[in-house]
Amino acid sequence: MKILLVEDDPELARQVDSLMEAAGHACHGCSRGMDGLRSLADREFDLLVLDAGLPDMDGFDLVARIRAAGHRQPVLFLTARDSVTDRVRGLGAGGDDYLTKPFAAEELLARVEALHRRASKLSAPSPKNIGRWSLDPTLRRLYAGDEVVDLQPREWTLLEVLMQNEGRVLTKKFLLEKAWDIHFDPGTNVVDAMLCRLRRKIDSPQAASHIETVRGKGYVFHARP
């Protein structure tokens, strides 16, 4: 899941980012409402987490502008404003859930994932068949015939990107952006390490790998039998 976090408290933003990353989600953070609007215009997100008190605008006004612009992702307010009036105003402006500070990390994660499940059910895509593989985006499962391939959240995200671009050579930069929401070179072999784990799970012994390394260019997925 790709999450946009608009929060002006640096320490809290760091904690939320770490929590979501540990759960396999990519979290993009910004501290001002206008930066949040620009991020929504430039990138795709599955869910938004917004503070109500931002330096440049009220968070309730921000969500109203987000809805007016046609964005329909679930919105969770994460704020110190705990009055009933504020809750009603936030939900009325277009928010889907409301959690007050201080909060338990487990509850925040549970609410985020529950919102995403509900949104996914409303627009649940059909499973996609590629070769002998069946990719179920709703359940986030990969099937090889009747067999379920057990994937960790980040492995699933990376494989989904590869399979959606079957036959195309994808650069490491592209995979970092799509699967990790990283828009710079982190100077690590995170992509190679994750691809190695995927190969061990989806490749058959003595058969050519489904994920080919194209030297100097990137990687390509092949839906071989």
N, C-alpha and C positions, 0 to 999 in steps of 0.2 A: 504494500500500500504506500502511496506517495502522499505525504501530509504537508500542508502549509501551516506553519506556526507563526502567528503574529503576536509577539510578546516583547515588551521593552525592558523586562528584568533579565539581564544577561545570565545570572546564575540559574534562575528558573528555566530559562530557555535551554541552557546547557543540560539541565537535569531531564527535561522533557525529551530533548534530542537523544540523550543516552538511553532513556527508557524505550523509546520507539525503535532505535537502532538495534537494541538487544532483542527486541521482539520481531526483528526482520523487516521493519518498515523504514522507509527513507523519509527524513524530516528536513524540510527546507525552512529556515527561520529568517524573519526580518522583524525589525523593531518599530516600524511606522506603518500606518494604514495605507499611505500612498505606495509604499514599497510592496505591500501585500497585493494591491490592485495591479501593479505592474507585473508582479510575479504570476498572477493568474492569467494575465494577457499573454505572457510569454511561454508558460509551461502548463502541463496537465497535472492536476492533483485529484486524488480520490476523496480527500476530506480536509476540512479546515478547522484549526484550533485558534480561537481569537481571544485576546484580552479585551475587556470593555474599556479600560483606561489607557489610551495610547497618547503619545506626545503630540501628534498632529491632528487627531480626530477622535471622536467618540466611537468605541467599537460597535455600538448599536447602529450608528449612522453608517459605519463601514459595511456591516452585513446588509443593510438596506441597499447600498450602492452595488454590492456584489450581486444581489438578487436582481436588481434593476438591469444589470449588465447581462443577465441571462445565465449566470452560473448557478448550477443546481446541486453542487456537491453538499453533503451534510456539513453542518457547522456546529461545533461545540464551543460554547463560551467557557473560558477558564478565567475567573475573575474574583476579586475580593469583594465585589458588590453583592451582598447577600440578602437584600431586602426583597420582599415579594414583588414590590413595584418594579425593581430592576429585572427580576426574573421574567415577569410578564412582558416587560418592554423588549427584552432581548429575544424572547421566543416570538413575540409579535412582529419584530422587525425581520424575522426570517431565520432565526437560530433553530436548531433541532434539539439541542440539549444544553444543560447549564450546570456547571460544577464550580463550587466556590472554593477559594483558597482559605486556609491550607487544605490539602487533599491527600488522600492515600494514592501512591503511585499505581497500585494494583487496580484501584477503582477507575483512575483515568484511562488506563490501558483497556480495561473491560468496557468502558463506555465508548471509547473510540472504535473498538472492534465490533461492538454491537451496532453502532450507527452504520458502519461499513457493511455489515451483513444485511441490515434492513435495506440499505440503498441498492445492494447487489441483487436482492430478490426482486426489487421493483423493475430492474432492467437486466435480468439475468440473461447473459448470452448463452447460446447453445454450444455444446461441446464441439470442438474442432478436430477433425480427423486429418492426420498427416501421416501418410504411409501406414504403418502398423500401429501408430500411436494415436491415442485419443486424449485431447487436452480439455479438461473440464474447468473453465475459469471460475465457475460458481463455487465448487467444492475445493478448487485449487489442488486438483489431483491429476496425475498422469497415469494413463492406463496403457499397458502393452497386452492387447488381447483381454483376457480376464484377470491379468495380474496388475496390482496396484504398485506403482513405483513410489517408495517413500522418499519425499524430498523435504528439505528444510526450506523455510520461507524465502531466503535469498536464492537458493538453488532453483526454486520454482520460478521466481521472477526472471532470473537470467535465462533459464531454459525457455520460458514463454517468449522472451524477446528473440531468441535464436530461432524458435519454431515459426514465429510470425513472419520471419524474414528468411524462410527456407530458400537455400540456393544462392543467397546474397552474401558477399564477403563483408563482414562487419568489423570495423576497427575497434581497438581497445578503448579509444575515446568514446565511441558510440555506446559501447556496452556499459562503460562507467556512468554515462549520463542516463541511460535508460533503466539500468538495474540498480544503480546506487545513488542516482541523482548527484553525482560528483562531476563538476564541470572544470576540473583541473587534473593534472597528473599527480597522484598522491605519492609517486616514487616507490610504490610497492608492487608486488606481484599478485595482488588480490584477485585479478581477473583470471590469471593462469591457474592459481590455486583452486578457485571455484570451478573452473572448467575441468580440472583434473578430477575433482570430486564427482562432477556430473558424469564424466566418462566412465568412472568406476561403477556408477549406478545404472547407466542406460546402455552401455556397450556390451556386446556379446563376446565371449572368449574366441580368439582366433579369427575374429571378423574385423573389417575396417571400422574405424571409429565413426560415429554419427557426427562428431564435431571435428572438422578438419582445420588444422592450423595452416594458414597460407603465409609463408615466410615474408616478412616485411610489409604485409598488408592487414592481416587480421584473422578472422575465424568465419567458418561457414558451416551451417547445419545441413546434413543430408538425411532425408527420411528413407533410409535403406530398409529393406525387408528384414 
